Amino acid sequence: MGITINLLKTKDEEQRKALNAWVKETNCIGSLIAGTGFGKSRCGVLAINKMLNNNINSDKRGLVLVPTQQLQTQFREEFIKWDCEDILEYVDIMCYQSAYKLKDNHYNIVICDEIHLGVSPEYRKFFENNSWDKLLCMTATPPEEIEYKDYLYKIAPLAYRISLDECVALGLVSPYEVVCHPLKLNTEEQEQYKKANNTFVYAKYNLGQFDAFNQAQYILANKNSTPQEKQYATMFYRAIRQRKTVVDHALEKVEELQKIVINNVGEKILVFGGSNAFTDTLAEATCCLSTVYHSGKTKKQKKEALEDFRSGDKPVLCSTKALNQGFDVEDATMAVICGLTSKGLTMIQRVGRIIRYQEGKIGKIIILYVKDSQEEKWLRNSVKSLDNVTWK
């Protein structure tokens, strides 16, 4: 093919390796799995710029797919940042939730950012109903579900992979430390959790101890399921939600966050809550220092929240899932995680929010979790792939 992608700076050596692997190992149809801060967006911009400029036809066409409107804006800014704005007239930047409706389109090159969010059964319709010459899929965290991961590597075989901790070792991102801080439920919360957990155990026993999740899903999807089966399945999922709500909203998390903010005045702190409602509670607890960004806010409110945080007017930014990926503030030095999920990739994405390289910076992640609860099990699973984790 004779394509070589040359990058100039020392840090860019790994990006050059990644793109050349995409060219040579997968013939420009492959996946790049690289830790947050590696520079995947730049890789995408340079790839699409190179491929479209190599195309002598007048009908050159490129597409960038992202999961959020915020990332649409950021990716457009990446083209300008790397002096590639001249090709923007040939490039569409779309969200997956719009792109899956497209049919019978052909592109010279498609760039899929945060691809772990783009291979759900619904979003796969884009890949099934459209075509391309080159395809570059990028993420820091490949899908955890085996079927999703298999689909990704079917459409875009793995070309290059570098972990978050390998990025730290190479100096591509700032080092970090994770502190897991145990908390307790108060008496009322303990009773609520115990009641929900007893219901969970009872429903699980009646569904089948070793495959309750799949069994409940099958029962609710099967029109021939009996009323009693549906009752156990519904009870099972309701108990899971109730347990999570109790630990997500534990009042000691509010008190501990207040202490952390007071003891770290001058730091820019990201706070992740378990729900929009509790995220609002966390923001209220830190008063005039906080601003809020989540799906319950308007586009204008979200924009103002980011501006206030970046400027330092509001040094604490509280969110739920909306900032798990694609949010960059180089001088953000701390994250406090108050809401956990069962997915390890979410933890890696959140760590990535505060380790963008800045000389002398060490990112600190404090995880507040309820000891001896399902939340602790999720946490221990989530941090298995991370180095430098301390348990208090």
BAMARKE-90349 format. One record per residue (C-alpha): residue number from 1; residue in three letters; x, y, z. Coordinates in Angstrom, 2 decimals. Example, Ala and Ser with C-alpha at 12.3 -4.5 7.8 and 13.67 -1.06 7.14 Angstrom:
2
<migu 1, 'ALA', <12.30, -4.50, 7.80>>
<migu 2, 'SER', <13.67, -1.06, 7.14>>
***
This chain:
392
<migu 1, 'MET', <0.00, 0.00, 0.00>>
<migu 2, 'GLY', <2.95, 2.31, 0.64>>
<migu 3, 'ILE', <1.20, 4.43, 3.26>>
<migu 4, 'THR', <3.33, 5.70, 6.15>>
<migu 5, 'ILE', <2.00, 8.09, 8.75>>
<migu 6, 'ASN', <4.75, 10.28, 10.21>>
<migu 7, 'LEU', <4.33, 12.09, 13.51>>
<migu 8, 'LEU', <6.87, 14.58, 14.75>>
<migu 9, 'LYS', <7.18, 14.77, 18.54>>
<migu 10, 'THR', <8.71, 12.23, 20.94>>
<migu 11, 'LYS', <5.38, 11.52, 22.60>>
<migu 12, 'ASP', <3.93, 10.84, 19.16>>
<migu 13, 'GLU', <6.18, 7.84, 18.57>>
<migu 14, 'GLU', <3.56, 5.51, 20.06>>
<migu 15, 'GLN', <0.83, 7.14, 17.98>>
<migu 16, 'ARG', <2.94, 6.54, 14.89>>
<migu 17, 'LYS', <3.38, 2.88, 15.89>>
<migu 18, 'ALA', <-0.36, 2.54, 16.41>>
<migu 19, 'LEU', <-1.30, 4.02, 13.05>>
<migu 20, 'ASN', <1.34, 2.09, 11.16>>
<migu 21, 'ALA', <0.11, -1.11, 12.82>>
<migu 22, 'TRP', <-3.40, -0.22, 11.66>>
<migu 23, 'VAL', <-2.04, 0.16, 8.11>>
<migu 24, 'LYS', <0.26, -2.87, 8.03>>
<migu 25, 'GLU', <-1.39, -5.38, 10.38>>
<migu 26, 'THR', <-5.07, -4.86, 9.51>>
<migu 27, 'ASN', <-4.89, -3.17, 6.09>>
<migu 28, 'CYS', <-6.58, -0.02, 7.43>>
<migu 29, 'ILE', <-9.59, -1.87, 8.84>>
<migu 30, 'GLY', <-8.86, -2.37, 12.53>>
<migu 31, 'SER', <-9.14, -1.31, 16.16>>
<migu 32, 'LEU', <-6.90, 0.84, 18.33>>
<migu 33, 'ILE', <-7.21, 0.10, 22.06>>
<migu 34, 'ALA', <-5.24, 2.71, 24.01>>
<migu 35, 'GLY', <-5.40, 4.18, 27.49>>
<migu 36, 'THR', <-7.05, 7.54, 28.02>>
<migu 37, 'GLY', <-4.61, 10.35, 27.24>>
<migu 38, 'PHE', <-2.78, 8.38, 24.55>>
<migu 39, 'GLY', <-4.04, 10.73, 21.84>>
<migu 40, 'LYS', <-6.59, 8.57, 20.06>>
<migu 41, 'SER', <-8.50, 11.58, 18.75>>
<migu 42, 'ARG', <-5.35, 12.87, 17.09>>
<migu 43, 'CYS', <-4.75, 9.44, 15.57>>
<migu 44, 'GLY', <-8.24, 9.55, 14.10>>
<migu 45, 'VAL', <-7.76, 13.05, 12.70>>
<migu 46, 'LEU', <-4.39, 12.20, 11.14>>
<migu 47, 'ALA', <-5.70, 8.96, 9.67>>
<migu 48, 'ILE', <-8.71, 10.58, 8.04>>
<migu 49, 'ASN', <-6.60, 13.52, 6.83>>
<migu 50, 'LYS', <-4.01, 11.20, 5.26>>
<migu 51, 'MET', <-6.55, 8.93, 3.61>>
<migu 52, 'LEU', <-8.72, 11.70, 2.18>>
<migu 53, 'ASN', <-5.75, 13.69, 0.90>>
<migu 54, 'ASN', <-4.46, 10.53, -0.80>>
<migu 55, 'ASN', <-7.78, 10.20, -2.59>>
<migu 56, 'ILE', <-7.58, 12.01, -5.93>>
<migu 57, 'ASN', <-11.30, 11.63, -6.61>>
<migu 58, 'SER', <-13.56, 14.65, -6.15>>
<migu 59, 'ASP', <-16.18, 12.65, -4.25>>
<migu 60, 'LYS', <-13.97, 11.92, -1.22>>
<migu 61, 'ARG', <-16.03, 11.33, 1.90>>
<migu 62, 'GLY', <-15.19, 10.64, 5.55>>
<migu 63, 'LEU', <-17.27, 9.96, 8.66>>
<migu 64, 'VAL', <-16.51, 10.26, 12.37>>
<migu 65, 'LEU', <-18.86, 8.52, 14.82>>
<migu 66, 'VAL', <-19.00, 9.51, 18.51>>
<migu 67, 'PRO', <-21.41, 8.77, 21.38>>
<migu 68, 'THR', <-22.30, 12.33, 22.50>>
<migu 69, 'GLN', <-22.89, 15.82, 21.15>>
<migu 70, 'GLN', <-20.09, 17.07, 23.39>>
<migu 71, 'LEU', <-17.67, 14.74, 21.62>>
<migu 72, 'GLN', <-18.99, 15.92, 18.26>>
<migu 73, 'THR', <-17.82, 19.41, 19.16>>
<migu 74, 'GLN', <-14.53, 18.19, 20.61>>
<migu 75, 'PHE', <-13.68, 16.10, 17.56>>
<migu 76, 'ARG', <-14.33, 19.04, 15.26>>
<migu 77, 'GLU', <-11.95, 21.09, 17.42>>
<migu 78, 'GLU', <-9.32, 18.35, 17.04>>
<migu 79, 'PHE', <-9.29, 18.87, 13.27>>
<migu 80, 'ILE', <-8.62, 22.57, 13.81>>
<migu 81, 'LYS', <-6.06, 21.93, 16.56>>
<migu 82, 'TRP', <-3.96, 19.71, 14.26>>
<migu 83, 'ASP', <-4.23, 21.99, 11.21>>
<migu 84, 'CYS', <-6.58, 19.65, 9.33>>
<migu 85, 'GLU', <-9.61, 21.91, 9.11>>
<migu 86, 'ASP', <-9.34, 22.05, 5.33>>
<migu 87, 'ILE', <-10.81, 18.55, 5.05>>
<migu 88, 'LEU', <-13.77, 19.20, 7.34>>
<migu 89, 'GLU', <-15.91, 19.96, 4.29>>
<migu 90, 'TYR', <-15.53, 16.29, 3.31>>
<migu 91, 'VAL', <-16.18, 14.89, 6.81>>
<migu 92, 'ASP', <-19.44, 14.27, 8.67>>
<migu 93, 'ILE', <-19.27, 14.01, 12.47>>
<migu 94, 'MET', <-22.29, 12.15, 13.86>>
<migu 95, 'CYS', <-23.51, 10.45, 17.02>>
<migu 96, 'TYR', <-24.13, 6.69, 16.99>>
<migu 97, 'GLN', <-27.78, 7.28, 17.89>>
<migu 98, 'SER', <-28.26, 9.05, 14.55>>
<migu 99, 'ALA', <-25.82, 7.11, 12.37>>
<migu 100, 'TYR', <-27.46, 3.71, 12.89>>
<migu 101, 'LYS', <-30.40, 4.95, 10.81>>
<migu 102, 'LEU', <-28.20, 5.50, 7.73>>
<migu 103, 'LYS', <-28.45, 3.12, 4.77>>
<migu 104, 'ASP', <-26.56, 2.51, 1.54>>
<migu 105, 'ASN', <-23.83, 5.07, 2.15>>
<migu 106, 'HIS', <-20.21, 4.55, 1.15>>
<migu 107, 'TYR', <-17.27, 6.31, 2.82>>
<migu 108, 'ASN', <-13.58, 6.45, 2.02>>
<migu 109, 'ILE', <-12.88, 6.20, 5.74>>
<migu 110, 'VAL', <-14.92, 5.84, 8.94>>
<migu 111, 'ILE', <-13.50, 6.70, 12.38>>
<migu 112, 'CYS', <-15.42, 5.26, 15.35>>
<migu 113, 'ASP', <-14.53, 6.90, 18.66>>
<migu 114, 'GLU', <-15.47, 5.26, 21.99>>
<migu 115, 'ILE', <-16.45, 2.21, 19.96>>
<migu 116, 'HIS', <-17.35, 0.22, 23.09>>
<migu 117, 'LEU', <-20.54, 2.33, 23.07>>
<migu 118, 'GLY', <-21.16, 1.78, 19.36>>
<migu 119, 'VAL', <-21.56, -1.99, 19.01>>
<migu 120, 'SER', <-24.92, -2.53, 20.69>>
<migu 121, 'PRO', <-27.38, -4.57, 18.59>>
<migu 122, 'GLU', <-29.22, -1.40, 17.55>>
<migu 123, 'TYR', <-26.13, 0.63, 16.64>>
<migu 124, 'ARG', <-24.70, -2.28, 14.62>>
<migu 125, 'LYS', <-27.23, -1.44, 11.93>>
<migu 126, 'PHE', <-24.81, 1.24, 10.71>>
<migu 127, 'PHE', <-22.10, -1.37, 10.05>>
<migu 128, 'GLU', <-24.58, -3.76, 8.43>>
<migu 129, 'ASN', <-26.23, -1.21, 6.13>>
<migu 130, 'ASN', <-23.28, 0.94, 4.96>>
<migu 131, 'SER', <-19.79, 0.40, 3.49>>
<migu 132, 'TRP', <-16.30, 1.92, 3.63>>
<migu 133, 'ASP', <-12.76, 1.52, 2.33>>
<migu 134, 'LYS', <-11.00, 2.18, 5.66>>
<migu 135, 'LEU', <-12.27, 1.74, 9.22>>
<migu 136, 'LEU', <-10.54, 2.79, 12.46>>
<migu 137, 'CYS', <-12.31, 1.91, 15.72>>
<migu 138, 'MET', <-10.90, 3.47, 18.90>>
<migu 139, 'THR', <-11.47, 3.12, 22.64>>
<migu 140, 'ALA', <-9.61, 2.94, 25.93>>
<migu 141, 'THR', <-11.86, 0.12, 27.07>>
<migu 142, 'PRO', <-13.07, -2.65, 24.73>>
<migu 143, 'PRO', <-16.54, -4.02, 25.56>>
<migu 144, 'GLU', <-16.63, -6.35, 28.56>>
<migu 145, 'GLU', <-19.45, -8.44, 27.12>>
<migu 146, 'ILE', <-17.88, -11.27, 25.11>>
<migu 147, 'GLU', <-20.47, -11.09, 22.33>>
<migu 148, 'TYR', <-19.94, -7.32, 21.92>>
<migu 149, 'LYS', <-16.16, -7.70, 21.92>>
<migu 150, 'ASP', <-16.32, -10.50, 19.35>>
<migu 151, 'TYR', <-18.46, -8.31, 17.10>>
<migu 152, 'LEU', <-15.99, -5.42, 17.38>>
<migu 153, 'TYR', <-13.02, -7.58, 16.40>>
<migu 154, 'LYS', <-15.06, -9.12, 13.59>>
<migu 155, 'ILE', <-15.63, -5.76, 11.88>>
<migu 156, 'ALA', <-12.30, -4.25, 12.98>>
<migu 157, 'PRO', <-9.58, -6.73, 14.06>>
<migu 158, 'LEU', <-7.21, -5.58, 16.80>>
<migu 159, 'ALA', <-4.36, -3.57, 15.28>>
<migu 160, 'TYR', <-2.69, -2.07, 18.35>>
<migu 161, 'ARG', <-3.19, -2.12, 22.11>>
<migu 162, 'ILE', <-1.55, -0.23, 24.97>>
<migu 163, 'SER', <-2.93, -0.20, 28.53>>
<migu 164, 'LEU', <-3.47, 2.76, 30.81>>
<migu 165, 'ASP', <-0.56, 1.77, 33.03>>
<migu 166, 'GLU', <1.71, 1.31, 30.01>>
<migu 167, 'CYS', <0.82, 4.88, 29.02>>
<migu 168, 'VAL', <1.83, 6.02, 32.51>>
<migu 169, 'ALA', <5.14, 4.14, 32.29>>
<migu 170, 'LEU', <5.94, 5.81, 28.96>>
<migu 171, 'GLY', <5.13, 9.26, 30.31>>
<migu 172, 'LEU', <2.20, 9.75, 27.94>>
<migu 173, 'VAL', <-0.11, 10.54, 30.85>>
<migu 174, 'SER', <0.43, 11.60, 34.44>>
<migu 175, 'PRO', <0.87, 8.96, 37.16>>
<migu 176, 'TYR', <-2.05, 8.31, 39.48>>
<migu 177, 'GLU', <-2.97, 6.75, 42.80>>
<migu 178, 'VAL', <-6.27, 5.16, 43.80>>
<migu 179, 'VAL', <-7.48, 5.17, 47.40>>
<migu 180, 'CYS', <-10.47, 2.98, 48.32>>
<migu 181, 'HIS', <-12.20, 4.44, 51.35>>
<migu 182, 'PRO', <-14.75, 2.22, 53.18>>
<migu 183, 'LEU', <-17.94, 3.67, 54.64>>
<migu 184, 'LYS', <-20.84, 2.33, 56.70>>
<migu 185, 'LEU', <-24.59, 2.56, 56.28>>
<migu 186, 'ASN', <-26.55, 4.19, 59.10>>
<migu 187, 'THR', <-29.16, 2.15, 60.98>>
<migu 188, 'GLU', <-32.04, 3.02, 58.65>>
<migu 189, 'GLU', <-29.96, 2.37, 55.54>>
<migu 190, 'GLN', <-28.80, -0.98, 56.95>>
<migu 191, 'GLU', <-32.41, -2.08, 57.38>>
<migu 192, 'GLN', <-33.28, -1.00, 53.83>>
<migu 193, 'TYR', <-30.28, -2.82, 52.38>>
<migu 194, 'LYS', <-30.96, -5.97, 54.41>>
<migu 195, 'LYS', <-34.58, -6.07, 53.25>>
<migu 196, 'ALA', <-33.62, -5.63, 49.59>>
<migu 197, 'ASN', <-30.83, -8.19, 49.86>>
<migu 198, 'ASN', <-33.14, -10.79, 51.43>>
<migu 199, 'THR', <-35.56, -10.28, 48.54>>
<migu 200, 'PHE', <-32.68, -10.63, 46.08>>
<migu 201, 'VAL', <-31.55, -13.93, 47.63>>
<migu 202, 'TYR', <-35.11, -15.29, 47.68>>
<migu 203, 'ALA', <-35.77, -14.38, 44.04>>
<migu 204, 'LYS', <-32.39, -15.70, 42.95>>
<migu 205, 'TYR', <-33.04, -19.04, 44.64>>
<migu 206, 'ASN', <-36.36, -19.42, 42.80>>
<migu 207, 'LEU', <-34.84, -18.42, 39.45>>
<migu 208, 'GLY', <-31.86, -20.75, 39.66>>
<migu 209, 'GLN', <-28.85, -19.96, 41.81>>
<migu 210, 'PHE', <-26.12, -20.06, 39.19>>
<migu 211, 'ASP', <-27.76, -18.32, 36.25>>
<migu 212, 'ALA', <-30.34, -16.01, 37.77>>
<migu 213, 'PHE', <-29.51, -12.96, 35.65>>
<migu 214, 'ASN', <-29.91, -14.74, 32.31>>
<migu 215, 'GLN', <-32.91, -16.67, 33.57>>
<migu 216, 'ALA', <-34.71, -13.49, 34.68>>
<migu 217, 'GLN', <-33.95, -11.83, 31.36>>
<migu 218, 'TYR', <-35.24, -14.86, 29.44>>
<migu 219, 'ILE', <-38.45, -15.05, 31.49>>
<migu 220, 'LEU', <-39.33, -11.39, 30.99>>
<migu 221, 'ALA', <-38.69, -11.64, 27.23>>
<migu 222, 'ASN', <-40.67, -14.88, 26.79>>
<migu 223, 'LYS', <-44.41, -14.44, 26.31>>
<migu 224, 'ASN', <-44.96, -18.04, 27.43>>
<migu 225, 'SER', <-43.51, -17.48, 30.91>>
<migu 226, 'THR', <-45.89, -18.15, 33.78>>
<migu 227, 'PRO', <-47.15, -15.30, 36.03>>
<migu 228, 'GLN', <-45.17, -16.74, 38.94>>
<migu 229, 'GLU', <-41.96, -16.85, 36.88>>
<migu 230, 'LYS', <-42.48, -13.24, 35.85>>
<migu 231, 'GLN', <-43.10, -12.32, 39.48>>
<migu 232, 'TYR', <-39.74, -13.80, 40.57>>
<migu 233, 'ALA', <-37.91, -12.15, 37.66>>
<migu 234, 'THR', <-39.45, -8.75, 38.41>>
<migu 235, 'MET', <-38.72, -9.19, 42.10>>
<migu 236, 'PHE', <-35.11, -10.06, 41.29>>
<migu 237, 'TYR', <-34.43, -6.94, 39.21>>
<migu 238, 'ARG', <-36.32, -4.69, 41.63>>
<migu 239, 'ALA', <-34.18, -5.96, 44.53>>
<migu 240, 'ILE', <-30.99, -5.25, 42.56>>
<migu 241, 'ARG', <-32.11, -1.67, 41.96>>
<migu 242, 'GLN', <-33.14, -1.20, 45.58>>
<migu 243, 'ARG', <-29.78, -2.42, 46.91>>
<migu 244, 'LYS', <-27.94, -0.11, 44.53>>
<migu 245, 'THR', <-30.11, 2.86, 45.45>>
<migu 246, 'VAL', <-29.32, 2.39, 49.14>>
<migu 247, 'VAL', <-25.54, 2.30, 48.69>>
<migu 248, 'ASP', <-25.57, 4.99, 45.99>>
<migu 249, 'HIS', <-27.35, 7.39, 48.35>>
<migu 250, 'ALA', <-25.49, 6.54, 51.58>>
<migu 251, 'LEU', <-25.41, 9.71, 53.68>>
<migu 252, 'GLU', <-21.86, 9.09, 54.89>>
<migu 253, 'LYS', <-20.71, 9.67, 51.29>>
<migu 254, 'VAL', <-22.01, 13.24, 51.55>>
<migu 255, 'GLU', <-20.19, 13.84, 54.82>>
<migu 256, 'GLU', <-16.94, 12.34, 53.54>>
<migu 257, 'LEU', <-17.07, 14.37, 50.33>>
<migu 258, 'GLN', <-17.44, 17.57, 52.34>>
<migu 259, 'LYS', <-14.26, 16.71, 54.27>>
<migu 260, 'ILE', <-12.35, 15.91, 51.08>>
<migu 261, 'VAL', <-13.32, 19.20, 49.42>>
<migu 262, 'ILE', <-12.44, 21.23, 52.53>>
<migu 263, 'ASN', <-9.05, 19.48, 52.85>>
<migu 264, 'ASN', <-8.21, 20.03, 49.16>>
<migu 265, 'VAL', <-9.05, 23.68, 48.57>>
<migu 266, 'GLY', <-7.33, 24.87, 45.40>>
<migu 267, 'GLU', <-7.65, 21.53, 43.61>>
<migu 268, 'LYS', <-9.97, 20.91, 40.68>>
<migu 269, 'ILE', <-12.12, 17.96, 41.69>>
<migu 270, 'LEU', <-14.43, 15.76, 39.63>>
<migu 271, 'VAL', <-17.19, 14.04, 41.61>>
<migu 272, 'PHE', <-19.11, 11.06, 40.21>>
<migu 273, 'GLY', <-22.45, 10.25, 41.82>>
<migu 274, 'GLY', <-24.57, 7.15, 41.37>>
<migu 275, 'SER', <-27.71, 8.95, 40.17>>
<migu 276, 'ASN', <-28.71, 12.41, 39.00>>
<migu 277, 'ALA', <-30.66, 13.04, 42.20>>
<migu 278, 'PHE', <-27.77, 12.09, 44.48>>
<migu 279, 'THR', <-25.32, 14.01, 42.31>>
<migu 280, 'ASP', <-27.45, 17.10, 42.96>>
<migu 281, 'THR', <-27.29, 16.30, 46.69>>
<migu 282, 'LEU', <-23.50, 16.05, 46.55>>
<migu 283, 'ALA', <-23.30, 19.40, 44.77>>
<migu 284, 'GLU', <-25.55, 21.04, 47.35>>
<migu 285, 'ALA', <-23.36, 19.68, 50.12>>
<migu 286, 'THR', <-20.32, 21.45, 48.68>>
<migu 287, 'CYS', <-22.26, 24.70, 48.27>>
<migu 288, 'CYS', <-20.79, 27.53, 46.20>>
<migu 289, 'LEU', <-17.75, 25.47, 45.14>>
<migu 290, 'SER', <-19.73, 23.07, 42.94>>
<migu 291, 'THR', <-21.42, 22.95, 39.58>>
<migu 292, 'VAL', <-23.41, 20.07, 38.06>>
<migu 293, 'TYR', <-23.29, 18.28, 34.70>>
<migu 294, 'HIS', <-25.66, 15.39, 34.00>>
<migu 295, 'SER', <-28.46, 14.29, 31.68>>
<migu 296, 'GLY', <-31.06, 16.18, 33.72>>
<migu 297, 'LYS', <-29.51, 19.53, 32.82>>
<migu 298, 'THR', <-30.19, 21.59, 29.71>>
<migu 299, 'LYS', <-27.59, 22.04, 27.01>>
<migu 300, 'LYS', <-27.03, 25.62, 28.19>>
<migu 301, 'GLN', <-26.63, 24.53, 31.82>>
<migu 302, 'LYS', <-24.11, 21.86, 30.82>>
<migu 303, 'LYS', <-22.08, 24.34, 28.80>>
<migu 304, 'GLU', <-22.03, 26.82, 31.67>>
<migu 305, 'ALA', <-21.02, 24.08, 34.12>>
<migu 306, 'LEU', <-18.02, 23.09, 32.00>>
<migu 307, 'GLU', <-17.00, 26.72, 31.52>>
<migu 308, 'ASP', <-17.22, 27.42, 35.27>>
<migu 309, 'PHE', <-15.15, 24.35, 36.07>>
<migu 310, 'ARG', <-12.48, 24.99, 33.45>>
<migu 311, 'SER', <-12.11, 28.62, 34.52>>
<migu 312, 'GLY', <-11.84, 27.68, 38.17>>
<migu 313, 'ASP', <-14.92, 29.68, 39.24>>
<migu 314, 'LYS', <-16.44, 26.38, 40.38>>
<migu 315, 'PRO', <-13.55, 24.01, 41.23>>
<migu 316, 'VAL', <-15.82, 21.02, 41.94>>
<migu 317, 'LEU', <-17.73, 19.43, 39.05>>
<migu 318, 'CYS', <-20.38, 16.85, 39.98>>
<migu 319, 'SER', <-21.60, 14.39, 37.36>>
<migu 320, 'THR', <-22.98, 10.87, 36.89>>
<migu 321, 'LYS', <-22.19, 9.03, 33.64>>
<migu 322, 'ALA', <-22.14, 11.99, 31.27>>
<migu 323, 'LEU', <-18.42, 12.72, 31.73>>
<migu 324, 'ASN', <-17.17, 9.12, 31.83>>
<migu 325, 'GLN', <-15.49, 9.61, 28.45>>
<migu 326, 'GLY', <-14.29, 12.44, 26.25>>
<migu 327, 'PHE', <-13.86, 15.11, 28.92>>
<migu 328, 'ASP', <-10.44, 16.73, 29.22>>
<migu 329, 'VAL', <-9.16, 19.24, 31.76>>
<migu 330, 'GLU', <-5.39, 18.97, 32.08>>
<migu 331, 'ASP', <-5.26, 20.65, 35.50>>
<migu 332, 'ALA', <-8.00, 18.51, 37.09>>
<migu 333, 'THR', <-6.05, 16.62, 39.74>>
<migu 334, 'MET', <-8.60, 14.67, 41.76>>
<migu 335, 'ALA', <-11.68, 12.52, 41.27>>
<migu 336, 'VAL', <-14.04, 11.38, 44.02>>
<migu 337, 'ILE', <-16.18, 8.42, 42.98>>
<migu 338, 'CYS', <-19.37, 8.10, 45.04>>
<migu 339, 'GLY', <-21.32, 5.81, 42.73>>
<migu 340, 'LEU', <-20.02, 2.49, 41.38>>
<migu 341, 'THR', <-21.13, 0.09, 38.67>>
<migu 342, 'SER', <-20.33, -3.54, 37.96>>
<migu 343, 'LYS', <-18.33, -2.59, 34.85>>
<migu 344, 'GLY', <-14.56, -2.31, 35.17>>
<migu 345, 'LEU', <-14.34, -0.22, 32.00>>
<migu 346, 'THR', <-16.27, 2.58, 33.73>>
<migu 347, 'MET', <-13.57, 2.81, 36.38>>
<migu 348, 'ILE', <-10.80, 3.02, 33.76>>
<migu 349, 'GLN', <-12.69, 5.74, 31.91>>
<migu 350, 'ARG', <-13.13, 7.75, 35.11>>
<migu 351, 'VAL', <-9.47, 7.42, 36.09>>
<migu 352, 'GLY', <-8.63, 8.71, 32.63>>
<migu 353, 'ARG', <-10.47, 11.95, 33.28>>
<migu 354, 'ILE', <-7.80, 13.26, 35.65>>
<migu 355, 'ILE', <-4.50, 11.91, 34.28>>
<migu 356, 'ARG', <-4.11, 14.06, 31.17>>
<migu 357, 'TYR', <-0.44, 14.91, 31.16>>
<migu 358, 'GLN', <0.73, 17.92, 33.13>>
<migu 359, 'GLU', <4.29, 18.17, 34.37>>
<migu 360, 'GLY', <4.58, 17.24, 38.04>>
<migu 361, 'LYS', <0.94, 16.20, 38.36>>
<migu 362, 'ILE', <-0.14, 13.04, 40.17>>
<migu 363, 'GLY', <-3.82, 12.28, 39.70>>
<migu 364, 'LYS', <-5.62, 11.10, 42.82>>
<migu 365, 'ILE', <-8.78, 9.02, 42.74>>
<migu 366, 'ILE', <-10.70, 8.53, 45.99>>
<migu 367, 'ILE', <-13.40, 5.88, 45.85>>
<migu 368, 'LEU', <-16.07, 5.99, 48.55>>
<migu 369, 'TYR', <-17.77, 2.62, 48.90>>
<migu 370, 'VAL', <-20.03, 0.86, 51.37>>
<migu 371, 'LYS', <-18.10, -1.93, 53.05>>
<migu 372, 'ASP', <-19.55, -5.46, 53.03>>
<migu 373, 'SER', <-22.07, -4.62, 50.33>>
<migu 374, 'GLN', <-22.50, -5.44, 46.66>>
<migu 375, 'GLU', <-20.73, -2.15, 46.00>>
<migu 376, 'GLU', <-17.51, -3.52, 47.51>>
<migu 377, 'LYS', <-17.67, -6.57, 45.23>>
<migu 378, 'TRP', <-18.10, -4.33, 42.20>>
<migu 379, 'LEU', <-15.19, -2.16, 43.32>>
<migu 380, 'ARG', <-12.77, -5.06, 43.82>>
<migu 381, 'ASN', <-13.61, -6.28, 40.33>>
<migu 382, 'SER', <-13.30, -2.78, 38.83>>
<migu 383, 'VAL', <-9.79, -2.01, 40.10>>
<migu 384, 'LYS', <-8.20, -5.37, 39.26>>
<migu 385, 'SER', <-6.60, -3.98, 36.11>>
<migu 386, 'LEU', <-5.19, -0.86, 37.81>>
<migu 387, 'ASP', <-1.83, -0.38, 39.52>>
<migu 388, 'ASN', <-1.16, 1.65, 42.66>>
<migu 389, 'VAL', <-4.43, 0.91, 44.47>>
<migu 390, 'THR', <-4.57, 1.39, 48.27>>
<migu 391, 'TRP', <-7.29, 0.01, 50.54>>
<migu 392, 'LYS', <-7.84, 1.96, 53.76>>
***
